[in-house]
Amino acid sequence: MQTDQTVLTYTLFVGVDIAAQTAMVATQRPGARASRSFTLEQTPEGYTSLLHQLQATGSVPGQVLVVMEATGSYWISLATRLVHEGFAVSVINPAQAHHFAKALLKRAKTDAIDAQTLAQLAMILQPEPWTPPPQIYYALQQRLAQRDDLLNLRQQVRNQLHALVQHPEVIGGGARPYGEFVGDLRVSAHGGRK
């Protein structure tokens, strides 16, 4: 909610209900009902389509408040793209949206209704805009995910090697490639250091 002395004047409020492959979007102007929701593909082309639709409303990007829930990591690309295009984006806790819908006595729950509810939440509460983290954050996050994957793969290969040497007869040289691979994975997981 806006708490500082200068209150931003938004002319359009947008609710986005995020899913893995798609998102439902609804818009609402002050004093009007939420629009009918429409589906957006979670792709760069889908984001561009949304930008065109928002620009077609005649609202200046800085006067549009987009509210979405922090659903897994599915919201990050769209939120970042919208911020870079000049839109105000608020990313809220899903519990906040849930309690807002309960306060409005909304019982039906569909993606379309959720998007409309988020647009209404944007208009009434006007949550603080979100600021994307610096680019290094994403690079670090990706590197750590790659490291975790390498460590998991190394453990799988160790388990296979352990199972292989438990047999009473091991074919000559059968275990050696596993051992070398585990060593290579160890080096990769530690950034090239042995």
LUMBA-248420 format. One record per residue: x, y, z of N, C-alpha, C in turn. Coordinates in pm, whole numbers, padded with zeros to 5 digits. Layout:
N
+--------+--------+--------+--------+---------+--------+--------+--------+--------+
|  neast | nnorth |    nup | caeast | canorth |   caup |  ceast | cnorth |    cup |
+--------+--------+--------+--------+---------+--------+--------+--------+--------+
|      X |      Y |      Z |      X |       Y |      Z |      X |      Y |      Z |
...
+--------+--------+--------+--------+---------+--------+--------+--------+--------+
//
This chain:
194
+--------+--------+--------+--------+---------+--------+--------+--------+--------+
|  neast | nnorth |    nup | caeast | canorth |   caup |  ceast | cnorth |    cup |
+--------+--------+--------+--------+---------+--------+--------+--------+--------+
|  00084 | -00116 |  00000 |  00000 |   00000 |  00000 |  00089 |  00124 |  00000 |
|  00049 |  00225 | -00077 |  00127 |   00348 | -00084 |  00124 |  00419 |  00051 |
|  00242 |  00448 |  00106 |  00246 |   00510 |  00238 |  00317 |  00645 |  00237 |
|  00389 |  00678 |  00130 |  00461 |   00804 |  00130 |  00365 |  00920 |  00096 |
|  00416 |  01042 |  00102 |  00334 |   01161 |  00083 |  00284 |  01175 | -00061 |
|  00365 |  01135 | -00158 |  00324 |   01149 | -00298 |  00254 |  01021 | -00341 |
|  00124 |  01030 | -00361 |  00047 |   00915 | -00402 |  00047 |  00909 | -00554 |
|  00084 |  00794 | -00607 |  00086 |   00777 | -00752 | -00056 |  00768 | -00804 |
| -00079 |  00826 | -00920 | -00211 |   00820 | -00981 | -00205 |  00721 | -01096 |
| -00268 |  00609 | -01074 | -00273 |   00507 | -01177 | -00406 |  00522 | -01253 |
| -00400 |  00501 | -01383 | -00521 |   00510 | -01465 | -00571 |  00373 | -01507 |
| -00489 |  00270 | -01485 | -00528 |   00134 | -01523 | -00465 |  00036 | -01424 |
| -00544 | -00061 | -01383 | -00497 |  -00164 | -01291 | -00509 | -00299 | -01361 |
| -00405 | -00379 | -01349 | -00399 |  -00507 | -01420 | -00372 | -00618 | -01319 |
| -00452 | -00723 | -01326 | -00430 |  -00841 | -01243 | -00383 | -00954 | -01331 |
| -00277 | -01022 | -01290 | -00221 |  -01133 | -01367 | -00214 | -01256 | -01277 |
| -00288 | -01359 | -01314 | -00284 |  -01487 | -01242 | -00186 | -01577 | -01316 |
| -00074 | -01607 | -01253 |  00039 |  -01675 | -01315 |  00026 | -01827 | -01305 |
|  00060 | -01895 | -01415 |  00075 |  -02040 | -01417 |  00203 | -02071 | -01494 |
|  00238 | -02197 | -01504 |  00365 |  -02235 | -01567 |  00371 | -02199 | -01715 |
|  00267 | -02230 | -01791 |  00269 |  -02209 | -01935 |  00190 | -02086 | -01981 |
|  00092 | -02046 | -01901 |  00006 |  -01935 | -01938 | -00017 | -01845 | -01817 |
| -00085 | -01735 | -01843 | -00129 |  -01646 | -01736 | -00264 | -01589 | -01779 |
| -00349 | -01563 | -01682 | -00477 |  -01497 | -01709 | -00461 | -01351 | -01670 |
| -00512 | -01262 | -01755 | -00495 |  -01119 | -01733 | -00631 | -01051 | -01735 |
| -00653 | -00960 | -01641 | -00774 |  -00877 | -01638 | -00732 | -00734 | -01607 |
| -00805 | -00639 | -01663 | -00776 |  -00498 | -01638 | -00897 | -00433 | -01572 |
| -00869 | -00321 | -01504 | -00977 |  -00247 | -01440 | -00938 | -00101 | -01432 |
| -01033 | -00015 | -01466 | -01012 |   00129 | -01452 | -01082 |  00176 | -01326 |
| -01036 |  00286 | -01267 | -01102 |   00337 | -01147 | -01251 |  00362 | -01173 |
| -01334 |  00314 | -01082 | -01477 |   00334 | -01092 | -01548 |  00239 | -01187 |
| -01477 |  00146 | -01247 | -01538 |   00051 | -01341 | -01518 | -00090 | -01290 |
| -01586 | -00183 | -01355 | -01570 |  -00324 | -01321 | -01448 | -00380 | -01394 |
| -01397 | -00490 | -01344 | -01283 |  -00557 | -01410 | -01328 | -00609 | -01545 |
| -01234 | -00606 | -01639 | -01262 |  -00656 | -01774 | -01273 | -00807 | -01773 |
| -01318 | -00859 | -01884 | -01318 |  -01004 | -01903 | -01172 | -01048 | -01912 |
| -01137 | -01156 | -01847 | -00999 |  -01205 | -01846 | -00962 | -01266 | -01981 |
| -00835 | -01256 | -02014 | -00785 |  -01321 | -02136 | -00657 | -01396 | -02103 |
| -00626 | -01494 | -02185 | -00510 |  -01580 | -02163 | -00387 | -01523 | -02232 |
| -00277 | -01533 | -02164 | -00147 |  -01487 | -02214 | -00052 | -01605 | -02210 |
|  00019 | -01631 | -02319 |  00121 |  -01736 | -02320 |  00244 | -01685 | -02245 |
|  00306 | -01772 | -02167 |  00427 |  -01736 | -02093 |  00548 | -01751 | -02185 |
|  00552 | -01668 | -02288 |  00661 |  -01668 | -02387 |  00696 | -01522 | -02417 |
|  00811 | -01497 | -02476 |  00843 |  -01359 | -02516 |  00737 | -01300 | -02610 |
|  00682 | -01383 | -02698 |  00579 |  -01335 | -02790 |  00452 | -01298 | -02712 |
|  00418 | -01380 | -02612 |  00302 |  -01351 | -02529 |  00320 | -01222 | -02451 |
|  00441 | -01198 | -02401 |  00469 |  -01075 | -02327 |  00455 | -00954 | -02419 |
|  00506 | -00968 | -02542 |  00495 |  -00858 | -02639 |  00348 | -00831 | -02671 |
|  00269 | -00935 | -02684 |  00126 |  -00919 | -02710 |  00060 | -00843 | -02595 |
|  00095 | -00878 | -02471 |  00039 |  -00808 | -02356 |  00079 | -00660 | -02358 |
|  00205 | -00632 | -02389 |  00251 |  -00494 | -02396 |  00168 | -00415 | -02497 |
|  00144 | -00474 | -02615 |  00064 |  -00407 | -02717 | -00078 | -00381 | -02668 |
| -00136 | -00480 | -02600 | -00272 |  -00464 | -02548 | -00278 | -00355 | -02442 |
| -00178 | -00348 | -02355 | -00176 |  -00245 | -02252 | -00154 | -00106 | -02313 |
| -00068 | -00098 | -02414 | -00043 |   00030 | -02480 | -00167 |  00076 | -02557 |
| -00245 | -00019 | -02608 | -00367 |   00015 | -02683 | -00474 |  00077 | -02594 |
| -00462 |  00063 | -02462 | -00561 |   00123 | -02372 | -00544 |  00274 | -02364 |
| -00430 |  00326 | -02411 | -00404 |   00470 | -02406 | -00341 |  00515 | -02276 |
| -00320 |  00424 | -02184 | -00256 |   00459 | -02057 | -00105 |  00461 | -02073 |
| -00042 |  00557 | -02009 |  00103 |   00567 | -02008 |  00156 |  00454 | -01920 |
|  00263 |  00382 | -01960 |  00311 |   00270 | -01880 |  00331 |  00301 | -01731 |
|  00383 |  00419 | -01699 |  00406 |   00455 | -01560 |  00278 |  00474 | -01479 |
|  00164 |  00483 | -01548 |  00036 |   00500 | -01480 | -00045 |  00371 | -01480 |
|  00021 |  00261 | -01510 | -00043 |   00129 | -01508 |  00020 |  00048 | -01395 |
| -00063 | -00002 | -01305 | -00015 |  -00086 | -01196 | -00055 | -00230 | -01225 |
|  00044 | -00316 | -01237 |  00022 |  -00458 | -01262 |  00050 | -00534 | -01133 |
| -00046 | -00616 | -01091 | -00028 |  -00695 | -00969 | -00033 | -00843 | -01006 |
|  00065 | -00918 | -00955 |  00070 |  -01063 | -00975 |  00119 | -01128 | -00847 |
|  00086 | -01255 | -00833 |  00133 |  -01330 | -00718 |  00271 | -01388 | -00745 |
|  00348 | -01404 | -00639 |  00478 |  -01469 | -00650 |  00454 | -01620 | -00651 |
|  00430 | -01672 | -00769 |  00399 |  -01814 | -00787 |  00524 | -01886 | -00838 |
|  00590 | -01960 | -00750 |  00714 |  -02029 | -00791 |  00810 | -01928 | -00851 |
|  00868 | -01963 | -00964 |  00955 |  -01869 | -01036 |  00890 | -01826 | -01167 |
|  00763 | -01863 | -01187 |  00696 |  -01837 | -01314 |  00669 | -01690 | -01340 |
|  00665 | -01609 | -01238 |  00632 |  -01468 | -01252 |  00750 | -01380 | -01290 |
|  00872 | -01428 | -01268 |  00991 |  -01342 | -01277 |  01011 | -01283 | -01415 |
|  01000 | -01363 | -01520 |  01026 |  -01311 | -01655 |  00927 | -01203 | -01694 |
|  00799 | -01228 | -01671 |  00697 |  -01129 | -01707 |  00713 | -01002 | -01625 |
|  00732 | -01016 | -01494 |  00746 |  -00898 | -01408 |  00867 | -00814 | -01450 |
|  00978 | -00880 | -01479 |  01099 |  -00809 | -01519 |  01077 | -00736 | -01651 |
|  01015 | -00803 | -01747 |  00988 |  -00741 | -01878 |  00900 | -00618 | -01862 |
|  00795 | -00628 | -01782 |  00704 |  -00515 | -01763 |  00775 | -00397 | -01695 |
|  00858 | -00424 | -01595 |  00932 |  -00317 | -01528 |  01026 | -00249 | -01627 |
|  01095 | -00327 | -01709 |  01187 |  -00269 | -01808 |  01114 | -00186 | -01912 |
|  00986 | -00215 | -01932 |  00905 |  -00137 | -02028 |  00841 | -00015 | -01962 |
|  00864 |  00004 | -01831 |  00817 |   00124 | -01763 |  00690 |  00108 | -01682 |
|  00635 | -00012 | -01673 |  00513 |  -00035 | -01596 |  00546 | -00053 | -01448 |
|  00454 | -00013 | -01362 |  00468 |  -00038 | -01218 |  00416 | -00179 | -01194 |
|  00497 | -00262 | -01131 |  00461 |  -00402 | -01107 |  00473 | -00429 | -00957 |
|  00368 | -00486 | -00901 |  00371 |  -00529 | -00762 |  00361 | -00680 | -00759 |
|  00450 | -00743 | -00688 |  00449 |  -00889 | -00673 |  00410 | -00915 | -00528 |
|  00297 | -00983 | -00511 |  00245 |  -01001 | -00376 |  00249 | -01148 | -00335 |
|  00240 | -01168 | -00207 |  00232 |  -01302 | -00151 |  00095 | -01361 | -00186 |
|  00090 | -01485 | -00235 | -00040 |  -01546 | -00267 | -00139 | -01543 | -00151 |
| -00091 | -01548 | -00028 | -00181 |  -01544 |  00087 | -00254 | -01410 |  00093 |
| -00187 | -01303 |  00054 | -00250 |  -01170 |  00055 | -00368 | -01169 | -00043 |
| -00350 | -01226 | -00162 | -00458 |  -01232 | -00259 | -00572 | -01321 | -00209 |
| -00536 | -01431 | -00146 | -00637 |  -01523 | -00092 | -00723 | -01454 |  00013 |
| -00659 | -01383 |  00104 | -00734 |  -01315 |  00211 | -00816 | -01198 |  00156 |
| -00765 | -01132 |  00053 | -00841 |  -01024 | -00010 | -00968 | -01080 | -00073 |
| -00956 | -01193 | -00143 | -01074 |  -01256 | -00205 | -01174 | -01301 | -00098 |
| -01122 | -01355 |  00012 | -01212 |  -01395 |  00122 | -01286 | -01275 |  00179 |
| -01217 | -01162 |  00194 | -01279 |  -01041 |  00247 | -01390 | -00991 |  00154 |
| -01376 | -01018 |  00024 | -01479 |  -00980 | -00072 | -01589 | -01086 | -00085 |
| -01576 | -01192 | -00004 | -01672 |  -01304 | -00004 | -01679 | -01375 | -00139 |
| -01566 | -01382 | -00206 | -01560 |  -01454 | -00333 | -01536 | -01601 | -00304 |
| -01630 | -01683 | -00349 | -01617 |  -01826 | -00325 | -01567 | -01900 | -00447 |
| -01611 | -01856 | -00562 | -01568 |  -01922 | -00686 | -01420 | -01893 | -00708 |
| -01349 | -01994 | -00755 | -01205 |  -01977 | -00778 | -01168 | -02036 | -00913 |
| -01148 | -01949 | -01009 | -01095 |  -01989 | -01139 | -00981 | -01894 | -01170 |
| -00901 | -01927 | -01268 | -00791 |  -01838 | -01305 | -00844 | -01703 | -01352 |
| -00955 | -01703 | -01426 | -01013 |  -01578 | -01475 | -01061 | -01491 | -01359 |
| -01128 | -01552 | -01263 | -01176 |  -01477 | -01146 | -01058 | -01428 | -01063 |
| -00955 | -01510 | -01050 | -00836 |  -01469 | -00975 | -00771 | -01346 | -01039 |
| -00763 | -01343 | -01171 | -00705 |  -01228 | -01241 | -00788 | -01102 | -01214 |
| -00920 | -01115 | -01219 | -01007 |  -01001 | -01191 | -00992 | -00955 | -01046 |
| -00980 | -01051 | -00957 | -00962 |  -01017 | -00814 | -00829 | -00944 | -00793 |
| -00726 | -00987 | -00863 | -00595 |  -00919 | -00851 | -00602 | -00777 | -00908 |
| -00678 | -00756 | -01014 | -00695 |  -00621 | -01068 | -00768 | -00534 | -00967 |
| -00869 | -00590 | -00901 | -00943 |  -00516 | -00799 | -00852 | -00486 | -00679 |
| -00771 | -00583 | -00639 | -00675 |  -00563 | -00530 | -00578 | -00450 | -00567 |
| -00533 | -00449 | -00691 | -00441 |  -00344 | -00736 | -00505 | -00207 | -00720 |
| -00632 | -00196 | -00760 | -00701 |  -00068 | -00754 | -00725 | -00022 | -00609 |
| -00763 | -00114 | -00524 | -00799 |  -00077 | -00386 | -00677 | -00060 | -00296 |
| -00586 | -00156 | -00300 | -00471 |  -00154 | -00207 | -00347 | -00084 | -00263 |
| -00333 | -00083 | -00394 | -00215 |  -00026 | -00460 | -00085 | -00065 | -00389 |
| -00052 | -00197 | -00391 |  00071 |  -00241 | -00323 |  00196 | -00176 | -00383 |
|  00298 | -00170 | -00302 |  00425 |  -00107 | -00343 |  00482 | -00175 | -00468 |
|  00537 | -00097 | -00560 |  00600 |  -00156 | -00678 |  00723 | -00239 | -00641 |
|  00745 | -00341 | -00720 |  00858 |  -00433 | -00704 |  00974 | -00383 | -00790 |
|  01094 | -00401 | -00741 |  01214 |  -00366 | -00817 |  01293 | -00493 | -00843 |
|  01324 | -00521 | -00970 |  01400 |  -00642 | -00999 |  01539 | -00636 | -00935 |
|  01591 | -00752 | -00894 |  01727 |  -00754 | -00840 |  01828 | -00729 | -00953 |
|  01951 | -00695 | -00917 |  02053 |  -00673 | -01021 |  02079 | -00801 | -01100 |
|  02131 | -00786 | -01220 |  02155 |  -00898 | -01311 |  02244 | -01006 | -01248 |
|  02337 | -00967 | -01164 |  02428 |  -01064 | -01102 |  02350 | -01165 | -01018 |
|  02237 | -01124 | -00964 |  02153 |  -01214 | -00885 |  02110 | -01334 | -00969 |
|  02065 | -01307 | -01090 |  02018 |  -01416 | -01177 |  02133 | -01506 | -01220 |
|  02248 | -01445 | -01248 |  02365 |  -01525 | -01286 |  02406 | -01617 | -01171 |
|  02409 | -01564 | -01051 |  02445 |  -01643 | -00933 |  02343 | -01754 | -00909 |
|  02215 | -01720 | -00923 |  02110 |  -01819 | -00903 |  02124 | -01935 | -01004 |
|  02154 | -01903 | -01128 |  02171 |  -02006 | -01230 |  02295 | -02091 | -01203 |
|  02403 | -02028 | -01162 |  02525 |  -02103 | -01132 |  02503 | -02199 | -01016 |
|  02433 | -02152 | -00913 |  02407 |  -02238 | -00798 |  02317 | -02355 | -00836 |
|  02220 | -02332 | -00924 |  02134 |  -02440 | -00970 |  02215 | -02542 | -01050 |
|  02307 | -02494 | -01134 |  02393 |  -02585 | -01211 |  02482 | -02666 | -01118 |
|  02535 | -02602 | -01015 |  02620 |  -02672 | -00919 |  02541 | -02781 | -00849 |
|  02419 | -02749 | -00806 |  02335 |  -02849 | -00741 |  02309 | -02968 | -00833 |
|  02284 | -02940 | -00960 |  02261 |  -03047 | -01057 |  02385 | -03136 | -01071 |
|  02502 | -03073 | -01077 |  02627 |  -03150 | -01088 |  02651 | -03235 | -00963 |
|  02624 | -03180 | -00846 |  02642 |  -03256 | -00723 |  02546 | -03375 | -00718 |
|  02422 | -03354 | -00762 |  02325 |  -03464 | -00766 |  02368 | -03572 | -00866 |
|  02416 | -03529 | -00981 |  02463 |  -03625 | -01081 |  02583 | -03703 | -01028 |
|  02675 | -03634 | -00961 |  02791 |  -03701 | -00904 |  02749 | -03808 | -00804 |
|  02649 | -03778 | -00720 |  02602 |  -03875 | -00623 |  02537 | -03995 | -00692 |
|  02464 | -03971 | -00798 |  02404 |  -04081 | -00873 |  02510 | -04174 | -00930 |
|  02615 | -04114 | -00986 |  02723 |  -04195 | -01044 |  02798 | -04269 | -00932 |
|  02820 | -04206 | -00818 |  02884 |  -04275 | -00704 |  02800 | -04396 | -00662 |
|  02668 | -04377 | -00656 |  02580 |  -04488 | -00619 |  02588 | -04602 | -00720 |
|  02594 | -04567 | -00848 |  02606 |  -04670 | -00952 |  02739 | -04742 | -00941 |
|  02846 | -04668 | -00914 |  02978 |  -04727 | -00897 |  02978 | -04822 | -00777 |
|  02919 | -04778 | -00668 |  02911 |  -04861 | -00548 |  02836 | -04991 | -00578 |
|  02725 | -04980 | -00649 |  02647 |  -05099 | -00684 |  02726 | -05190 | -00778 |
|  02802 | -05131 | -00868 |  02878 |  -05210 | -00965 |  02986 | -05294 | -00896 |
|  03057 | -05237 | -00801 |  03166 |  -05310 | -00737 |  03116 | -05411 | -00634 |
|  02987 | -05413 | -00606 |  02931 |  -05511 | -00514 |  02912 | -05648 | -00579 |
|  02915 | -05651 | -00712 |  02901 |  -05779 | -00781 |  03025 | -05864 | -00757 |
|  03008 | -05997 | -00749 |  03122 |  -06084 | -00723 |  03227 | -06077 | -00835 |
|  03183 | -06055 | -00957 |  03278 |  -06044 | -01068 |  03254 | -05912 | -01139 |
|  03357 | -05830 | -01142 |  03350 |  -05702 | -01212 |  03434 | -05715 | -01337 |
|  03373 | -05683 | -01450 |  03444 |  -05691 | -01578 |  03560 | -05592 | -01574 |
|  03674 | -05636 | -01621 |  03794 |  -05553 | -01619 |  03769 | -05414 | -01677 |
|  03803 | -05313 | -01603 |  03790 |  -05175 | -01649 |  03649 | -05121 | -01642 |
|  03553 | -05200 | -01596 |  03413 |  -05155 | -01592 |  03389 | -05042 | -01495 |
|  03461 | -05041 | -01386 |  03439 |  -04938 | -01285 |  03522 | -04813 | -01310 |
|  03631 | -04827 | -01385 |  03722 |  -04714 | -01405 |  03655 | -04591 | -01468 |
|  03575 | -04605 | -01574 |  03511 |  -04485 | -01630 |  03420 | -04412 | -01530 |
|  03355 | -04488 | -01442 |  03271 |  -04426 | -01340 |  03357 | -04341 | -01246 |
|  03469 | -04397 | -01204 |  03558 |  -04324 | -01113 |  03611 | -04197 | -01176 |
|  03648 | -04205 | -01304 |  03698 |  -04086 | -01373 |  03587 | -03981 | -01387 |
|  03466 | -04028 | -01416 |  03353 |  -03937 | -01431 |  03322 | -03866 | -01300 |
|  03327 | -03940 | -01188 |  03304 |  -03880 | -01057 |  03410 | -03772 | -01031 |
|  03533 | -03799 | -01066 |  03639 |  -03700 | -01048 |  03615 | -03576 | -01133 |
|  03572 | -03596 | -01257 |  03542 |  -03481 | -01344 |  03425 | -03399 | -01289 |
|  03324 | -03467 | -01237 |  03210 |  -03397 | -01179 |  03249 | -03318 | -01056 |
|  03340 | -03375 | -00977 |  03388 |  -03306 | -00857 |  03455 | -03175 | -00896 |
|  03538 | -03180 | -00999 |  03607 |  -03060 | -01046 |  03507 | -02959 | -01100 |
|  03409 | -03004 | -01179 |  03309 |  -02912 | -01236 |  03225 | -02846 | -01127 |
|  03185 | -02924 | -01029 |  03098 |  -02873 | -00923 |  03169 | -02771 | -00836 |
|  03301 | -02777 | -00831 |  03379 |  -02684 | -00750 |  03444 | -02576 | -00834 |
|  03386 | -02549 | -00951 |  03433 |  -02438 | -01032 |  03570 | -02459 | -01092 |
|  03607 | -02582 | -01125 |  03734 |  -02610 | -01188 |  03848 | -02635 | -01091 |
|  03821 | -02628 | -00961 |  03926 |  -02653 | -00861 |  03917 | -02799 | -00817 |
|  04032 | -02863 | -00800 |  04035 |  -03001 | -00750 |  04029 | -03005 | -00602 |
+--------+--------+--------+--------+---------+--------+--------+--------+--------+
//
